[in-house]
Amino acid sequence: MALGYKARKRLSLLILLVGMPAYIVLAVTVMNALPRLPLWAEVPVYLLLGVAWILPFKAVFKGIGQEDPDAE
């Protein structure tokens, strides 16, 4: 099921405004629940978590910055 340009644009806005802050809170909560890691191990984990959230939504964000291909 392919989403149209407008639907992808709305979904990407929803993901950025609601999903990303919720993911940040979840990631920090999980990191705080784990035993304290040394700084050299904690930084790569945060970097990995910072990139990992976008992977499932790659198809939604692809082409959003371009003009609507269906517009005349």
C-alpha positions in Angstrom: 0.0 0.0 0.0 1.7 3.2 -1.2 0.9 6.4 0.5 0.3 9.5 -1.5 2.5 12.6 -1.2 0.1 14.5 1.1 -0.4 11.5 3.4 3.4 11.0 3.6 3.9 14.6 4.4 1.3 14.6 7.2 2.6 11.3 8.6 6.2 12.7 8.6 5.0 15.8 10.5 3.2 13.6 13.0 6.3 11.4 13.4 8.5 14.5 14.0 6.2 16.3 16.4 4.9 13.3 18.4 6.9 10.2 17.7 10.5 11.6 17.9 10.0 13.3 21.4 8.3 10.1 22.7 11.3 8.1 21.3 13.8 10.4 23.0 12.0 10.1 26.4 11.9 6.3 25.9 15.6 6.1 25.0 16.7 8.2 27.9 14.5 6.2 30.3 16.0 2.9 29.1 19.5 4.3 29.3 18.9 5.5 32.9 17.4 2.1 33.9 20.6 0.3 32.8 23.6 0.2 35.1 25.9 3.2 34.6 28.1 2.7 31.6 31.5 4.4 31.2 31.4 7.5 29.0 33.3 5.8 26.2 30.6 3.2 26.0 27.6 5.5 26.6 28.3 7.9 23.7 28.2 5.2 20.9 24.9 3.8 22.4 23.3 7.2 22.3 24.6 7.8 18.7 23.2 4.4 17.7 19.8 5.2 19.3 19.8 8.6 17.6 20.1 7.0 14.2 18.0 3.9 14.8 14.7 5.7 15.1 14.7 6.9 11.5 15.3 3.5 9.9 11.7 2.2 10.0 10.4 5.6 8.7 12.9 6.0 5.8 10.2 5.4 3.2 7.9 8.0 4.8 10.5 10.7 4.7 11.9 10.0 1.3 11.0 12.8 -1.2 9.1 15.0 1.3 11.3 18.0 0.6 10.6 17.8 -3.1 7.6 19.3 -4.9 4.4 17.3 -5.1 4.9 14.9 -8.1 1.1 14.8 -8.6 0.7 18.6 -8.8 0.2 20.1 -12.2 
